[in-house]
Amino acid sequence: MNAQHWPAVWILGAGQCVYWGILYYAFSVLMVPMRSELGGSDATIAGAFSVGLAVSALCAAPVGRWLDGGRGVLLMRVGALAAAGLLLAWSYVAGIAALYLVWAGLGACMALVLYETAFALVTRAFDDTAARVRALAGVTVMGGLASTLFLPLVGMGVGYWGWRITLRVLVVVWLLTAWLIHKSALPWLHTSDGMRSASGGVGAAGGSSVIDRRLLWLTGTPFVVATFATLGLTTLAIPHLVARGHPIEYAAYVLAALGVMQLPGRIWLLRGNGRALPLRGLIVAPLVLQALGLALLYAVGSLPAAVLAVALFGAGAGLHTLVRPVVVPILFGVGMAARAGGSIARAQGAARAAGPFAAATAAGWMGSSAVFLVLCLLLLACASLAQALSAHPRLRAGPEC
């Protein structure tokens, strides 16, 4: 894939923004009106979303195998069409059982159309590591705008039309986006996907079709712990600051820095500045930034310090999103990257689903400050694991990113 195909990357990234905005972020806005109309508690309504996340995690490994078989374009198309139908069905649900059933299906669609499939398509399209990093950064920069755009837009829609009409409008937006991706991005990506499949992409270890489980554990553990830490921070940050005497609206602004600060690092890599950063540094640095953010949140109670803490954590989290799709193809080979990545994504999905409950339970037992400290220490331990991983011969021989 060369420079003239970059528009396909930008269109794919714009599609990720829409898909994440509708499938992931819109639920939190729609939860309150759904609770009022469908009945049940917040926990009952939110449980449907948790079911979707759990199904997505269960689907991650088989989706990874299909992606390694060169079926990424097909999965993206099938997932987009299925999600459109299920989103429309969501707008007509009359009870909790139907809501859970729809979200079980939407969870499978998440596994088909969100980052995993997009990353696999981009990975297969770019042979050069530096160009691949820039393309992945472009996709995640666009995807990172999802919460900023869709949370207020969905909120306005609910205020004007109600949640059911808003969902139907979102279905139209979804279909237009899927059509644009189908016409303008997937044809270019399909060529690269098919060529990789036809060439019989192999693993990094000279054609082996068996994943090194020890290497997979060493690679995946930092991502799983970082995902758990992110959910812990988002769950506890606002209650922690309110307990310190800060108004809830100010605490919400502090947490908003988490999403915004994930973008600068990605933009930095997108512009090619990452060429000065060794690949091994990209593996370790994000974990250290996240650990520093949690340490500062543990130690200092002022709002400016909290903003800085969340900003540091967000900067690390934004970079860490890019590490897995960059490192996994080098360690396991392009032909097995999606399978290995799918296994890691399944564990991350489990951490994402368990994180809020576990963090809240631990905070009730030991306090939120202690939870931040524990998460900080876990991230530092994972930074040591990442440092050990960076000594792997394939990464030592790898190019700068």
Secondary structure in CASP SS format (residue, H / E / C, confidence):
PFRMAT SS
TARGET T0000
AUTHOR 0000-0000-0000
METHOD secondary structure of the structure
MODEL  1
M C 1.00
N C 1.00
A H 1.00
Q H 1.00
H H 1.00
W H 1.00
P H 1.00
A H 1.00
V H 1.00
W H 1.00
I H 1.00
L H 1.00
G H 1.00
A H 1.00
G H 1.00
Q H 1.00
C H 1.00
V H 1.00
Y H 1.00
W H 1.00
G H 1.00
I H 1.00
L H 1.00
Y H 1.00
Y H 1.00
A H 1.00
F H 1.00
S H 1.00
V H 1.00
L H 1.00
M H 1.00
V H 1.00
P H 1.00
M H 1.00
R H 1.00
S H 1.00
E H 1.00
L H 1.00
G C 1.00
G C 1.00
S C 1.00
D H 1.00
A H 1.00
T H 1.00
I H 1.00
A H 1.00
G H 1.00
A H 1.00
F H 1.00
S H 1.00
V H 1.00
G H 1.00
L H 1.00
A H 1.00
V H 1.00
S H 1.00
A H 1.00
L H 1.00
C H 1.00
A H 1.00
A H 1.00
P H 1.00
V H 1.00
G H 1.00
R H 1.00
W H 1.00
L H 1.00
D H 1.00
G C 1.00
G C 1.00
R C 1.00
G H 1.00
V H 1.00
L H 1.00
L H 1.00
M H 1.00
R H 1.00
V H 1.00
G H 1.00
A H 1.00
L H 1.00
A H 1.00
A H 1.00
A H 1.00
G H 1.00
L H 1.00
L H 1.00
L H 1.00
A H 1.00
W H 1.00
S C 1.00
Y C 1.00
V C 1.00
A C 1.00
G C 1.00
I H 1.00
A H 1.00
A H 1.00
L H 1.00
Y H 1.00
L H 1.00
V H 1.00
W H 1.00
A H 1.00
G H 1.00
L H 1.00
G H 1.00
A H 1.00
C H 1.00
M H 1.00
A H 1.00
L H 1.00
V H 1.00
L C 1.00
Y H 1.00
E H 1.00
T H 1.00
A H 1.00
F H 1.00
A H 1.00
L H 1.00
V H 1.00
T H 1.00
R H 1.00
A H 1.00
F C 1.00
D C 1.00
D C 1.00
T H 1.00
A H 1.00
A H 1.00
R H 1.00
V H 1.00
R H 1.00
A H 1.00
L H 1.00
A H 1.00
G H 1.00
V H 1.00
T H 1.00
V H 1.00
M H 1.00
G H 1.00
G C 1.00
L C 1.00
A H 1.00
S H 1.00
T H 1.00
L H 1.00
F H 1.00
L H 1.00
P H 1.00
L H 1.00
V H 1.00
G H 1.00
M H 1.00
G H 1.00
V H 1.00
G H 1.00
Y H 1.00
W H 1.00
G C 1.00
W H 1.00
R H 1.00
I H 1.00
T H 1.00
L H 1.00
R H 1.00
V H 1.00
L H 1.00
V H 1.00
V H 1.00
V H 1.00
W H 1.00
L H 1.00
L H 1.00
T H 1.00
A H 1.00
W H 1.00
L H 1.00
I H 1.00
H H 1.00
K H 1.00
S H 1.00
A C 1.00
L H 1.00
P H 1.00
W H 1.00
L H 1.00
H H 1.00
T H 1.00
S H 1.00
D H 1.00
G H 1.00
M H 1.00
R H 1.00
S H 1.00
A H 1.00
S C 1.00
G C 1.00
G C 1.00
V C 1.00
G C 1.00
A C 1.00
A C 1.00
G C 1.00
G C 1.00
S C 1.00
S C 1.00
V C 1.00
I C 1.00
D C 1.00
R H 1.00
R H 1.00
L H 1.00
L H 1.00
W H 1.00
L H 1.00
T H 1.00
G H 1.00
T H 1.00
P H 1.00
F H 1.00
V H 1.00
V H 1.00
A H 1.00
T H 1.00
F H 1.00
A H 1.00
T H 1.00
L H 1.00
G H 1.00
L H 1.00
T H 1.00
T H 1.00
L H 1.00
A H 1.00
I H 1.00
P H 1.00
H H 1.00
L H 1.00
V H 1.00
A H 1.00
R C 1.00
G C 1.00
H C 1.00
P C 1.00
I H 1.00
E H 1.00
Y H 1.00
A H 1.00
A H 1.00
Y H 1.00
V H 1.00
L H 1.00
A H 1.00
A H 1.00
L H 1.00
G H 1.00
V H 1.00
M C 1.00
Q C 1.00
L H 1.00
P H 1.00
G H 1.00
R H 1.00
I H 1.00
W H 1.00
L H 1.00
L H 1.00
R C 1.00
G C 1.00
N H 1.00
G H 1.00
R H 1.00
A H 1.00
L C 1.00
P C 1.00
L H 1.00
R H 1.00
G H 1.00
L H 1.00
I H 1.00
V H 1.00
A H 1.00
P H 1.00
L H 1.00
V H 1.00
L H 1.00
Q H 1.00
A H 1.00
L H 1.00
G H 1.00
L H 1.00
A H 1.00
L H 1.00
L H 1.00
Y H 1.00
A H 1.00
V C 1.00
G C 1.00
S C 1.00
L H 1.00
P H 1.00
A H 1.00
A H 1.00
V H 1.00
L H 1.00
A H 1.00
V H 1.00
A H 1.00
L H 1.00
F H 1.00
G H 1.00
A H 1.00
G H 1.00
A H 1.00
G H 1.00
L H 1.00
H H 1.00
T H 1.00
L H 1.00
V H 1.00
R H 1.00
P H 1.00
V H 1.00
V H 1.00
V H 1.00
P H 1.00
I H 1.00
L H 1.00
F H 1.00
G C 1.00
V H 1.00
G H 1.00
M H 1.00
A H 1.00
A H 1.00
R H 1.00
A H 1.00
G H 1.00
G H 1.00
S H 1.00
I H 1.00
A H 1.00
R H 1.00
A H 1.00
Q H 1.00
G H 1.00
A H 1.00
A H 1.00
R H 1.00
A H 1.00
A H 1.00
G H 1.00
P H 1.00
F H 1.00
A H 1.00
A H 1.00
A H 1.00
T H 1.00
A H 1.00
A H 1.00
G H 1.00
W H 1.00
M H 1.00
G C 1.00
S H 1.00
S H 1.00
A H 1.00
V H 1.00
F H 1.00
L H 1.00
V H 1.00
L H 1.00
C H 1.00
L H 1.00
L H 1.00
L H 1.00
L H 1.00
A H 1.00
C H 1.00
A H 1.00
S H 1.00
L H 1.00
A H 1.00
Q H 1.00
A H 1.00
L H 1.00
S H 1.00
A C 1.00
H C 1.00
P H 1.00
R H 1.00
L H 1.00
R H 1.00
A C 1.00
G C 1.00
P C 1.00
E C 1.00
C C 1.00
END
